[in-house]
Amino acid sequence: MTTPISMDQLLELAKQAGDAIMEVYNSDDFGIEQKADDSPLTKADLASHQIIVEALERLTPEIPVLSEESAKIPFETRREWQRYWLIDPLDGTREFVKRNGEFTVNIALVENQQATLGVIYAPVLERFYYGVLGEGAWKKQGPAEAEAIQVQAKLRSPAIVAGSRSHAGNSLIKFLENIGPHELTSMGSSLKFCLVADGSADLYPRLGLTSEWDTAAAQAVVEAAGGKITMLDMQPLRYNTKDSLLNPFFFVFGDSSVNWSQYLEREKE
């Protein structure tokens, strides 16, 4: 595909947003339990949002931008978009508050309801993951050269499962019981997807709510690395198809031969 701006520009933009977040993260008055007006978390969100949105509107004025911090655009307007930027300026609210470093800046390009380009930057870790459908996916750590990444195409035994550090529920516990022997690796934010993208994990099942900006950049990276993200019926996860910006539950995986839906708890007939 032809990217509207260079990947180097996008990586630099994500880095600038991450630097703005880190100024707040490392500030002396940091201390917050939830989002509130003028809180450090909100300041970090908005600083990242402003940097990314202003740059994209300047560099690609013909492409609309949808961000978590500007998500009130009505579906009547959005449904006309064939191509748009989908941004999460700070993904991993709980990880930010806990100060464990597992939060990210997410920038995605969505074309015809499919995430085709994604950049993920974890500022504390100084780590990028990025990918373009049809071209490949890469991981870049600090000043080192970027390395191409690929999913684990053959399911390991026991399976290595990426799970949320902050979200869990009975349905996920049952699902994990049903798949049998496995090792669970916990991680925050979109970094869970990246564990599948670089082959560190086989599967990330998300049986809980997320929004479209939480997943788009990560989906592009995973699928550029040879993996898939599907709804529970094993059909591809798509974007901007309805009024709500909430995602259905989904699976992220490398081995496309496995029907993960078979491990879900079924209603008793």
C-alpha positions as CSV (number, residue, x, y, z in Angstrom):
1,M,0.0,0.0,0.0
2,T,1.0,3.6,-0.4
3,T,1.3,5.3,3.0
4,P,0.2,8.9,3.1
5,I,3.3,10.0,5.0
6,S,6.6,8.2,5.7
7,M,6.9,5.7,8.5
8,D,9.9,7.7,9.8
9,Q,7.5,10.7,10.2
10,L,5.0,8.5,12.1
11,L,7.6,7.1,14.4
12,E,8.9,10.5,15.2
13,L,5.4,11.7,15.8
14,A,4.7,8.9,18.2
15,K,8.0,9.6,19.9
16,Q,7.1,13.3,20.4
17,A,3.8,12.3,21.9
18,G,5.5,9.8,24.2
19,D,8.0,12.5,25.3
20,A,5.1,14.8,26.2
21,I,3.5,11.9,28.2
22,M,6.8,11.3,30.0
23,E,7.0,14.9,31.1
24,V,3.8,14.4,33.0
25,Y,4.6,10.9,34.1
26,N,7.9,12.0,35.7
27,S,6.5,15.2,37.3
28,D,6.6,15.7,41.0
29,D,2.9,16.1,41.5
30,F,2.0,12.8,39.9
31,G,-0.7,11.0,41.9
32,I,-4.1,10.0,40.6
33,E,-6.6,7.2,41.0
34,Q,-8.9,8.0,38.1
35,K,-9.4,10.3,35.2
36,A,-10.5,13.8,36.4
37,D,-10.3,17.3,35.0
38,D,-6.8,18.7,35.2
39,S,-5.4,15.4,36.5
40,P,-1.9,14.3,35.5
41,L,-3.5,11.5,33.4
42,T,-5.8,13.9,31.6
43,K,-2.9,16.3,31.0
44,A,-0.8,13.4,29.5
45,D,-3.7,12.3,27.3
46,L,-4.4,15.7,26.0
47,A,-0.8,16.6,25.4
48,S,-0.3,13.5,23.4
49,H,-3.6,14.0,21.5
50,Q,-2.8,17.6,20.6
51,I,0.7,16.7,19.3
52,I,-0.6,13.8,17.1
53,V,-3.7,15.4,15.8
54,E,-2.1,18.8,14.9
55,A,0.7,17.0,13.1
56,L,-1.6,14.7,11.1
57,E,-4.0,17.5,10.2
58,R,-1.0,19.5,8.9
59,L,0.7,16.6,7.1
60,T,-2.4,14.9,5.7
61,P,-5.2,17.5,5.7
62,E,-7.3,15.3,3.4
63,I,-7.5,12.5,5.9
64,P,-9.9,12.8,8.9
65,V,-8.6,12.0,12.4
66,L,-10.5,10.2,15.1
67,S,-8.9,10.1,18.6
68,E,-10.1,8.8,21.9
69,E,-10.0,12.4,23.1
70,S,-12.3,13.5,20.2
71,A,-14.6,10.6,19.8
72,K,-17.9,12.5,19.6
73,I,-17.9,12.6,15.8
74,P,-21.3,11.2,14.8
75,F,-21.6,8.0,12.8
76,E,-23.5,10.0,10.1
77,T,-20.2,11.8,9.5
78,R,-17.8,8.8,10.1
79,R,-19.7,6.4,7.8
80,E,-18.6,8.5,4.8
81,W,-14.9,8.0,5.6
82,Q,-13.1,5.5,3.4
83,R,-9.7,6.4,5.0
84,Y,-9.0,8.0,8.4
85,W,-6.4,8.1,11.2
86,L,-7.5,6.3,14.4
87,I,-5.6,7.4,17.5
88,D,-5.2,6.4,21.1
89,P,-3.0,9.1,22.6
90,L,-2.4,7.1,25.8
91,D,-3.4,3.4,25.9
92,G,-3.1,1.7,29.3
93,T,-4.7,4.1,31.8
94,R,-4.3,1.7,34.7
95,E,-0.7,1.0,33.8
96,F,0.0,4.7,33.7
97,V,-1.5,5.2,37.2
98,K,0.4,2.1,38.5
99,R,3.6,3.5,37.0
100,N,4.6,0.1,35.6
101,G,5.6,1.5,32.2
102,E,3.2,-0.7,30.2
103,F,1.3,2.1,28.4
104,T,1.6,3.1,24.7
105,V,0.8,5.7,22.1
106,N,-1.2,4.1,19.2
107,I,-1.5,5.5,15.7
108,A,-3.4,3.6,13.0
109,L,-4.6,4.2,9.5
110,V,-8.0,2.6,8.7
111,E,-9.0,2.1,5.1
112,N,-12.3,0.6,4.1
113,Q,-13.0,-0.6,7.6
114,Q,-9.6,-2.4,7.9
115,A,-6.6,-1.3,9.9
116,T,-3.8,-1.2,7.3
117,L,-1.0,0.6,9.1
118,G,-0.1,0.8,12.8
119,V,2.5,2.4,15.0
120,I,2.8,1.6,18.7
121,Y,5.2,3.3,21.0
122,A,5.9,2.5,24.7
123,P,7.8,5.5,26.0
124,V,9.0,4.1,29.3
125,L,10.3,1.0,27.5
126,E,11.6,3.1,24.5
127,R,10.1,0.5,22.2
128,F,8.3,0.7,18.9
129,Y,6.2,-1.9,17.1
130,Y,5.0,-1.0,13.7
131,G,3.6,-2.6,10.6
132,V,2.0,-2.1,7.2
133,L,-0.2,-4.7,5.6
134,G,1.5,-6.4,2.7
135,E,4.9,-5.1,3.7
136,G,5.7,-6.5,7.1
137,A,6.1,-5.6,10.8
138,W,9.0,-4.5,12.9
139,K,10.2,-4.0,16.5
140,K,12.7,-1.3,17.4
141,Q,14.3,-1.0,20.8
142,G,16.0,2.2,21.8
143,P,18.7,3.3,19.3
144,A,19.1,-0.2,17.9
145,E,18.1,-1.0,14.3
146,A,14.6,-2.2,13.7
147,E,14.1,-5.9,13.5
148,A,11.5,-7.7,11.4
149,I,9.0,-9.7,13.5
150,Q,6.6,-12.5,12.7
151,V,3.9,-14.4,14.6
152,Q,4.4,-17.9,15.9
153,A,2.7,-19.7,13.0
154,K,2.5,-23.1,14.7
155,L,0.7,-23.3,18.1
156,R,3.1,-24.3,20.9
157,S,2.3,-26.8,23.6
158,P,1.7,-25.7,26.2
159,A,0.2,-22.6,24.5
160,I,1.6,-19.2,25.6
161,V,-1.3,-16.9,26.3
162,A,-1.0,-13.1,26.7
163,G,-3.5,-11.7,29.2
164,S,-4.4,-8.4,30.7
165,R,-2.6,-7.2,33.8
166,S,-5.7,-5.2,34.9
167,H,-8.7,-7.0,33.4
168,A,-9.9,-10.6,33.9
169,G,-13.3,-12.3,34.3
170,N,-15.0,-15.7,34.7
171,S,-15.5,-16.1,31.0
172,L,-11.7,-15.8,30.4
173,I,-10.9,-18.2,33.3
174,K,-13.3,-20.8,31.7
175,F,-11.8,-20.3,28.3
176,L,-8.3,-20.8,29.6
177,E,-9.4,-23.9,31.4
178,N,-10.9,-25.2,28.2
179,I,-7.8,-24.8,26.0
180,G,-5.9,-27.0,28.4
181,P,-2.2,-26.6,29.4
182,H,-0.9,-23.1,28.9
183,E,1.4,-20.4,30.3
184,L,-0.1,-17.0,31.0
185,T,2.0,-13.9,30.4
186,S,0.4,-10.7,31.8
187,M,1.0,-7.3,30.1
188,G,-0.7,-4.0,29.9
189,S,-2.2,-1.9,27.0
190,S,-1.6,-2.8,23.4
191,L,1.6,-4.5,24.3
192,K,-0.4,-7.8,24.7
193,F,-1.0,-7.8,21.0
194,C,2.7,-7.1,20.4
195,L,3.6,-10.3,22.2
196,V,1.6,-12.2,19.6
197,A,3.0,-10.1,16.8
198,D,6.7,-10.9,17.6
199,G,6.0,-14.5,18.4
200,S,6.4,-14.3,22.1
201,A,2.8,-15.5,22.7
202,D,0.5,-17.7,20.7
203,L,-2.8,-16.1,21.7
204,Y,-4.4,-13.1,23.3
205,P,-8.1,-13.7,24.0
206,R,-10.1,-10.5,24.9
207,L,-13.4,-11.4,26.4
208,G,-14.1,-7.9,27.7
209,L,-14.8,-4.4,26.4
210,T,-12.4,-2.4,24.3
211,S,-12.9,0.6,22.0
212,E,-11.8,0.8,18.4
213,W,-8.9,3.1,19.1
214,D,-7.5,0.5,21.6
215,T,-7.0,-2.1,18.9
216,A,-6.6,-0.6,15.4
217,A,-2.8,0.1,15.5
218,A,-2.2,-3.3,17.1
219,Q,-4.3,-5.1,14.6
220,A,-2.3,-3.7,11.8
221,V,0.9,-4.8,13.4
222,V,-0.3,-8.3,14.2
223,E,-1.7,-8.8,10.7
224,A,1.4,-7.4,9.0
225,A,3.3,-9.9,11.1
226,G,1.2,-12.8,9.7
227,G,-1.3,-13.1,12.5
228,K,-5.1,-12.5,12.8
229,I,-7.6,-10.7,15.0
230,T,-11.1,-12.1,14.8
231,M,-14.4,-11.7,16.6
232,L,-15.5,-14.8,18.5
233,D,-17.1,-16.2,15.4
234,M,-13.6,-16.2,13.8
235,Q,-14.6,-13.4,11.3
236,P,-12.2,-10.5,11.0
237,L,-12.5,-7.5,13.4
238,R,-13.4,-4.4,11.4
239,Y,-13.8,-0.7,12.1
240,N,-16.3,2.1,11.7
241,T,-19.1,-0.2,10.8
242,K,-21.7,1.1,13.4
243,D,-22.6,3.9,15.7
244,S,-20.9,2.5,18.7
245,L,-17.1,2.6,18.9
246,L,-17.0,-0.4,21.2
247,N,-15.5,-3.6,19.8
248,P,-17.0,-7.0,20.1
249,F,-14.9,-9.6,22.1
250,F,-12.0,-11.0,20.0
251,F,-9.1,-13.3,19.6
252,V,-5.5,-12.4,18.6
253,F,-3.4,-15.3,17.4
254,G,-0.7,-16.5,15.1
255,D,-1.8,-20.0,14.1
256,S,-4.7,-19.6,11.7
257,S,-5.5,-23.3,11.7
258,V,-7.0,-23.3,15.2
259,N,-10.6,-22.5,15.7
260,W,-10.4,-20.7,19.0
261,S,-14.2,-20.4,19.3
262,Q,-14.5,-24.1,20.2
263,Y,-13.1,-23.3,23.6
264,L,-15.8,-20.8,24.6
265,E,-18.4,-21.8,27.1
266,R,-21.6,-22.6,25.3
267,E,-25.1,-22.0,26.5
268,K,-26.7,-25.2,27.8
269,E,-29.4,-26.4,25.5
